[in-house]
Each structure stands twice: as C-alpha cells, then as structure tokens.
C-alpha cells in the first residue's frame, strides 16, 4: 500500500464528517437513510485505514515514488476526449456522443475491437434500461440528433 492511501483516507474522513454535518441539519425522518450512508462510509473508511496500516507494518515498503509509470500521452489523450465528450453531448445527444466517446477512448487505449464493441453495447444498454425505461429520466438529446 502507498502513502497516498493515508491521504485518501484522511480526505474521505473530511468529506464524511462534512456530509454527516449536512445530514444532521435535515429532519429526523428525512435524515435516516443519508445518515446511515454517511456512517457506513466512515466505518468502511476505518476498515480500509486499518487494512492499510497492517499491510504497511507487514511489508515495510521502501519510499515509494508516485506516478512511476505515468504515461503523459495516454493521460492527455483521455483528458482531451473527456472534455470533447462533455461538449459534444449537447450537440449530438447522450447516446450518440457516448458511443463515439467509448469507441474513440477505448481504441486509443489499445483495447481490442471485440471488447470495444461489447463494452459500448453493454454500457449503453444498461444506461438505457436504467434511465430511459426504469426511471423514465430524459437524457440530453442534442441539437443534431
């Protein structure tokens, strides 16, 4: 485990306490489930922190270097495609821009064509079933399509 796990755990504690503080301002009836989720987050974060601590004591790793295998070209390519996805969603609509985004991003990351097709179909199918069919929530339609 890395030192960054401790920082992540600390950040989750800060967010968790802020979340619980906001939930405590709600009425008791409305706050029951959100409070349960906040407490569960804190408990799971504590379990994670204990696991990291035990793992570090057993292994006693040498000083780790963050971003040892950082691939700048890959990172910035994905970053640019994410920004493009956000802007094209309003023009092409959610489903069309998502299909294009997944195909382009997975292709640039070197995923095999078969898995690109499977991932795209499954992801879009799950989103369609969850939002359009079950929840009946409209997704962005765009101007062109």
Secondary structure, DSSP 4 states (H G I P E B T S, - for coil): --THHHHHHHHHHHHHHHHHHHHTTS-HHHHHHHHHHHHHHHHHHHHHHHHHHHHHHHH-PPPPPTTTT--HHHHHHHHHHHHHHHHHHHHH-HHHHHHHHHHHHHHHTT--HHHHHHHHHHHHHHHIIIIIIIS-------S--
